[in-house]
């Protein structure tokens, strides 16, 4: 339990080898292997999520193209006169 609390604490990032002198080699190796497995799991999830987002939303160039076209279309709509607005038409 003290290892779990240490891994969740702020000091872990500052002093990751703090318990290296207190633990025996087997405990420290098990801790290292556990951390490696957790990192691998999280990286695999991250890659899978990015693949899903790429397939759903496209790559950065496609997203930039859509944003540019959307911006252009919104600018064009703003410059068109409103057909229901008759205030500027002469009778």
N, C-alpha and C positions, 0 to 999 in steps of 0.2 A: 504494500500500500504506500510506503514512503516513496518508492520509485515512481508510482503513478502520480502522486502529488507533485513530485519533483519535475516530472515531464510536463505537467500542466502549468508549472510556475513560470514566472518571468525570468528567473535565474537560469533556466535550462538553456536559453539562447545565449546568455552571457558566459556561462560556465558549463558546457555540455559534459565535461569530464570530471565534474565535481565528485561523483560517487565512484569513479574508476579506482581510486585508492582504497575505498571502503569495501567494494564488492570483490568477490573472488573472480577468477578468470571466466568460469562457467557462467556465472550470473551476468557478467558484463557482456559476454558474447551473446547470450540469450536476449538481453536487452537490445543489443545492436541488430541482431537478426529480426527481432520484432519491429523495430523502427524501419528497417529496410523493407520488410513486408508491407507495413502500413504505407510507406511512401510509394511503393510499387502499385499497390491497390488504388491509391488516390490518383496517381498518374494515369493509370489505365482508365479510370472513370473520367478523368479530364479529357483524355484523347477521344474516348467514345462520345462524350458530350459535344466536343468540338466537331467531330465527324457528323453528328446529327444536325448541328447548327449549320454546317457547311451545305449539307444536302437540302436542308429546309430553306435557308436564306441565301445560299450562294456564297461566292468568295467576296473578297473586299472590292474587287473591280466591279462586280455585278451590283453590289450594294451602293457603291459610289455612283454608278450609272443611273440606278433607280432614283437616288436622292437628287442627282442633277436634273433629271427629266422632270421629277416632281416639282422641284424648285422652278424650273422654266415654265411648266404648266401653270403653276400658281401665279407667277409674274404675268403671264399672258392673260389669265382670267381677270386679274386686277385692272389691267389696262383696257379691257373691253367695256363699252358702255352698257349700263343696265337697261334692258329693253322696257322694263316696267317704270323706269324713272322718266317722267315726262316734263320735269321741271326745266330742262334746258332746251326743250323743243319750242320753236316758234309756232303760233297758231295760224 
